[in-house]
C-alpha cells in the first residue's frame, strides 16, 4: 500500500502590489516635508519681465545689466531691476487710483441726480474707497505680508493714530458736515480774523482737512473742519439766503421826520438789490446829541455779492433826496459860554490894542 506524501505547505505570500503601496505610505510618513518656495509677487513680476525681455536682444541686455547691479544683505539680494519694479508698481497703483477716481467723480457729476452737497459727499466717499483699494492692491503686488508684521503694524498704526488724530478728526468732521448739510459750498458764513475783526465770506470748497472761505476782499480763510463742528457758526444762508441789513441815518431836530421817513423808504426801494418782499422799513432808533437817529431795515437775497455796497448805494440816493427836499443832515455843534474875569478882560484888552495898532500902521 503506497501512500502519497503531500507537498509541504508554504507560507502565504502578500501580493507584490500591496507591498509597493505599503512601502510608499511608510516613506511618506517618515519623510521630512520640504519647505515650499513661495515667490513674492515683486519677484514674480521681475521674473516675468526677464522672460519677456529675453525675446528681444536689446531689451534682454538692458534687463540683465540692471539685474547685475545688485546689493546683497545676508540671504537677500536687491538689484536695480527690483527697485525699478517696486517703484513702477507704486507709480502704477497711484496712477490707477487717480485716474479711476477722476473717472468715477466725473460720472457722478454727469449721470447722478444729486445736488451739489450730495455730489461732494459721494465724491469724497468714492475717493476714500478707491485709495483704500489701491493701497491694498499695492501691498499685495509688493508681496508685503501684513500678518507677519502684525505686532509692528499695530505699534506703527498706534503712533500714526496719535500723530494724525487731528487729520482724521477733520476728515470725519467734513463728512458729517456734508451729511447733515449744516454747511455746504455756496453758503455765506461769518468769520473772525486773528485781530478779532468779524467779516463774512462764501464757502468755496470743503476739503479733507479744512473749509475754504473767501471774503469780499478776496482773502481766503482755511478753517479746519473740526472747528466748524465744535464751535458756534453764524450761517447766513442755512435755511434762507435772505439777509436783513441796517443803514443808520440821522437828521436834524428841525426837520419834518415824516418827510424824512418817506425819503428813506424811497432811497431803499430805488436800489435794485433790495427786495420788495419783505419791504424796507424805517425805525426811529433814538434821540442823539445832534440828530434824530433812524435805521433803515432792508432785505437782500445775495449776501455773497456784498453788503457794504448796498448800504453805500442807499446812502448815496438818500443824500440827493435830502438835498432836493431841504432835509438837513446834522453835524456836531457845541455852544461855548465864556465867563468874564480879570484874565479874560486882560486878554480882550490885549487883542483890541493889537487891532488898533494894526489899523494905525500905514
KAWO-V99853 format. One record per residue. N is the residue number from 1. RES is the residue in three letters. SS is DSSP state (@ for helix, = for strand, . for the rest). OMEGA is omega in whole degrees, 0 to 359 (* if undefined). Layout:
N&RES&SS&OMEGA ; N&RES&SS&OMEGA
//
This chain:
1&UNK&.&184 ; 2&UNK&.&177 ; 3&UNK&.&181 ; 4&UNK&.&180 ; 5&UNK&.&179 ; 6&UNK&.&181 ; 7&UNK&.&180 ; 8&UNK&.&181 ; 9&UNK&.&180 ; 10&UNK&.&180 ; 11&UNK&.&180 ; 12&UNK&.&180 ; 13&UNK&.&178 ; 14&UNK&.&182 ; 15&UNK&.&182 ; 16&UNK&@&180 ; 17&UNK&@&179 ; 18&UNK&@&176 ; 19&UNK&@&180 ; 20&UNK&@&180 ; 21&UNK&@&179 ; 22&UNK&@&178 ; 23&UNK&@&179 ; 24&UNK&@&179 ; 25&UNK&@&179 ; 26&UNK&@&178 ; 27&UNK&@&181 ; 28&UNK&@&180 ; 29&UNK&@&183 ; 30&UNK&@&183 ; 31&UNK&.&176 ; 32&UNK&.&183 ; 33&UNK&.&180 ; 34&UNK&.&179 ; 35&UNK&.&179 ; 36&UNK&.&179 ; 37&UNK&.&179 ; 38&UNK&.&180 ; 39&UNK&.&179 ; 40&UNK&.&180 ; 41&UNK&@&180 ; 42&UNK&@&179 ; 43&UNK&@&177 ; 44&UNK&@&177 ; 45&UNK&@&179 ; 46&UNK&@&179 ; 47&UNK&@&177 ; 48&UNK&@&177 ; 49&UNK&@&178 ; 50&UNK&@&181 ; 51&UNK&@&179 ; 52&UNK&@&181 ; 53&UNK&@&181 ; 54&UNK&.&179 ; 55&UNK&.&177 ; 56&UNK&.&183 ; 57&UNK&@&181 ; 58&UNK&@&180 ; 59&UNK&@&179 ; 60&UNK&@&179 ; 61&UNK&@&180 ; 62&UNK&@&180 ; 63&UNK&@&179 ; 64&UNK&@&179 ; 65&UNK&@&178 ; 66&UNK&@&180 ; 67&UNK&@&179 ; 68&UNK&@&177 ; 69&UNK&.&187 ; 70&UNK&=&176 ; 71&UNK&=&183 ; 72&UNK&=&175 ; 73&UNK&=&182 ; 74&UNK&.&179 ; 75&UNK&.&183 ; 76&UNK&=&178 ; 77&UNK&=&180 ; 78&UNK&=&180 ; 79&UNK&=&177 ; 80&UNK&@&178 ; 81&UNK&@&178 ; 82&UNK&@&180 ; 83&UNK&@&179 ; 84&UNK&@&178 ; 85&UNK&@&180 ; 86&UNK&@&179 ; 87&UNK&@&176 ; 88&UNK&@&178 ; 89&UNK&@&180 ; 90&UNK&@&179 ; 91&UNK&@&179 ; 92&UNK&@&179 ; 93&UNK&@&179 ; 94&UNK&@&179 ; 95&UNK&@&178 ; 96&UNK&@&181 ; 97&UNK&@&180 ; 98&UNK&@&182 ; 99&UNK&@&181 ; 100&UNK&@&177 ; 101&UNK&@&178 ; 102&UNK&@&180 ; 103&UNK&@&180 ; 104&UNK&@&179 ; 105&UNK&@&178 ; 106&UNK&@&178 ; 107&UNK&@&178 ; 108&UNK&@&181 ; 109&UNK&@&188 ; 110&UNK&@&190 ; 111&UNK&@&181 ; 112&UNK&.&177 ; 113&UNK&.&179 ; 114&UNK&.&171 ; 115&UNK&.&186 ; 116&UNK&@&181 ; 117&UNK&@&180 ; 118&UNK&@&177 ; 119&UNK&@&180 ; 120&UNK&@&178 ; 121&UNK&@&179 ; 122&UNK&@&179 ; 123&UNK&@&180 ; 124&UNK&@&180 ; 125&UNK&@&178 ; 126&UNK&@&179 ; 127&UNK&@&179 ; 128&UNK&@&181 ; 129&UNK&@&182 ; 130&UNK&@&181 ; 131&UNK&@&175 ; 132&UNK&@&177 ; 133&UNK&@&179 ; 134&UNK&@&179 ; 135&UNK&@&182 ; 136&UNK&@&175 ; 137&UNK&@&178 ; 138&UNK&@&177 ; 139&UNK&@&181 ; 140&UNK&@&181 ; 141&UNK&@&178 ; 142&UNK&@&177 ; 143&UNK&.&179 ; 144&UNK&.&181 ; 145&UNK&.&182 ; 146&UNK&.&179 ; 147&UNK&.&178 ; 148&UNK&.&181 ; 149&UNK&.&186 ; 150&UNK&@&182 ; 151&UNK&@&181 ; 152&UNK&@&181 ; 153&UNK&@&177 ; 154&UNK&@&179 ; 155&UNK&@&179 ; 156&UNK&@&178 ; 157&UNK&@&177 ; 158&UNK&@&178 ; 159&UNK&@&178 ; 160&UNK&@&179 ; 161&UNK&@&178 ; 162&UNK&@&182 ; 163&UNK&@&182 ; 164&UNK&.&182 ; 165&UNK&@&180 ; 166&UNK&@&181 ; 167&UNK&@&179 ; 168&UNK&@&175 ; 169&UNK&@&178 ; 170&UNK&@&178 ; 171&UNK&@&180 ; 172&UNK&@&179 ; 173&UNK&@&178 ; 174&UNK&@&178 ; 175&UNK&@&179 ; 176&UNK&@&179 ; 177&UNK&@&179 ; 178&UNK&@&181 ; 179&UNK&@&181 ; 180&UNK&@&175 ; 181&UNK&.&175 ; 182&UNK&.&175 ; 183&UNK&.&182 ; 184&UNK&.&179 ; 185&UNK&.&182 ; 186&UNK&.&178 ; 187&UNK&.&177 ; 188&UNK&=&181 ; 189&UNK&=&177 ; 190&UNK&=&179 ; 191&UNK&=&180 ; 192&UNK&=&180 ; 193&UNK&.&183 ; 194&UNK&.&179 ; 195&UNK&.&180 ; 196&UNK&.&180 ; 197&UNK&.&183 ; 198&UNK&=&176 ; 199&UNK&=&178 ; 200&UNK&=&180 ; 201&UNK&=&181 ; 202&UNK&=&179 ; 203&UNK&=&180 ; 204&UNK&=&187 ; 205&UNK&=&172 ; 206&UNK&=&184 ; 207&UNK&.&180 ; 208&UNK&.&184 ; 209&UNK&.&190 ; 210&UNK&=&176 ; 211&UNK&=&179 ; 212&UNK&=&180 ; 213&UNK&=&180 ; 214&UNK&=&180 ; 215&UNK&=&183 ; 216&UNK&.&178 ; 217&UNK&.&175 ; 218&UNK&.&170 ; 219&UNK&.&184 ; 220&UNK&=&178 ; 221&UNK&=&175 ; 222&UNK&=&184 ; 223&UNK&=&178 ; 224&UNK&=&181 ; 225&UNK&@&182 ; 226&UNK&@&178 ; 227&UNK&@&179 ; 228&UNK&@&178 ; 229&UNK&@&188 ; 230&UNK&@&181 ; 231&UNK&.&177 ; 232&UNK&.&182 ; 233&UNK&.&176 ; 234&UNK&.&182 ; 235&UNK&=&183 ; 236&UNK&.&185 ; 237&UNK&.&181 ; 238&UNK&.&179 ; 239&UNK&.&179 ; 240&UNK&.&180 ; 241&UNK&.&178 ; 242&UNK&.&182 ; 243&UNK&=&176 ; 244&UNK&=&178 ; 245&UNK&=&185 ; 246&UNK&=&179 ; 247&UNK&=&179 ; 248&UNK&=&181 ; 249&UNK&=&176 ; 250&UNK&=&177 ; 251&UNK&=&182 ; 252&UNK&.&183 ; 253&UNK&.&181 ; 254&UNK&.&183 ; 255&UNK&.&173 ; 256&UNK&.&186 ; 257&UNK&@&177 ; 258&UNK&@&176 ; 259&UNK&@&180 ; 260&UNK&@&179 ; 261&UNK&@&179 ; 262&UNK&@&179 ; 263&UNK&@&178 ; 264&UNK&@&178 ; 265&UNK&@&179 ; 266&UNK&@&179 ; 267&UNK&@&180 ; 268&UNK&@&180 ; 269&UNK&@&180 ; 270&UNK&.&180 ; 271&UNK&.&184 ; 272&UNK&.&185 ; 273&UNK&.&178 ; 274&UNK&.&183 ; 275&UNK&.&174 ; 276&UNK&.&178 ; 277&UNK&.&355 ; 278&UNK&.&185 ; 279&UNK&.&176 ; 280&UNK&.&177 ; 281&UNK&=&179 ; 282&UNK&=&179 ; 283&UNK&=&170 ; 284&UNK&=&189 ; 285&UNK&=&181 ; 286&UNK&=&179 ; 287&UNK&=&182 ; 288&UNK&.&180 ; 289&UNK&.&184 ; 290&UNK&.&187 ; 291&UNK&.&168 ; 292&UNK&=&190 ; 293&UNK&=&176 ; 294&UNK&=&174 ; 295&UNK&=&175 ; 296&UNK&=&178 ; 297&UNK&=&179 ; 298&UNK&=&186 ; 299&UNK&=&173 ; 300&UNK&=&181 ; 301&UNK&.&181 ; 302&UNK&.&182 ; 303&UNK&@&179 ; 304&UNK&@&177 ; 305&UNK&@&176 ; 306&UNK&.&178 ; 307&UNK&.&182 ; 308&UNK&@&180 ; 309&UNK&@&176 ; 310&UNK&@&178 ; 311&UNK&@&179 ; 312&UNK&@&181 ; 313&UNK&@&178 ; 314&UNK&@&181 ; 315&UNK&@&178 ; 316&UNK&@&179 ; 317&UNK&@&181 ; 318&UNK&@&179 ; 319&UNK&@&182 ; 320&UNK&@&177 ; 321&UNK&@&177 ; 322&UNK&@&179 ; 323&UNK&@&181 ; 324&UNK&@&185 ; 325&UNK&.&176 ; 326&UNK&.&173 ; 327&UNK&.&185 ; 328&UNK&.&172 ; 329&UNK&.&189 ; 330&UNK&.&171 ; 331&UNK&.&184 ; 332&UNK&.&179 ; 333&UNK&.&180 ; 334&UNK&.&174 ; 335&UNK&.&184 ; 336&UNK&.&179 ; 337&UNK&.&181 ; 338&UNK&.&178 ; 339&UNK&.&180 ; 340&UNK&.&173 ; 341&UNK&.&185 ; 342&UNK&@&180 ; 343&UNK&@&180 ; 344&UNK&@&178 ; 345&UNK&@&177 ; 346&UNK&@&179 ; 347&UNK&@&180 ; 348&UNK&@&180 ; 349&UNK&@&180 ; 350&UNK&@&180 ; 351&UNK&@&180 ; 352&UNK&@&179 ; 353&UNK&@&180 ; 354&UNK&@&179 ; 355&UNK&@&178 ; 356&UNK&@&179 ; 357&UNK&@&180 ; 358&UNK&@&179 ; 359&UNK&@&183 ; 360&UNK&@&181 ; 361&UNK&.&181 ; 362&UNK&.&*
//
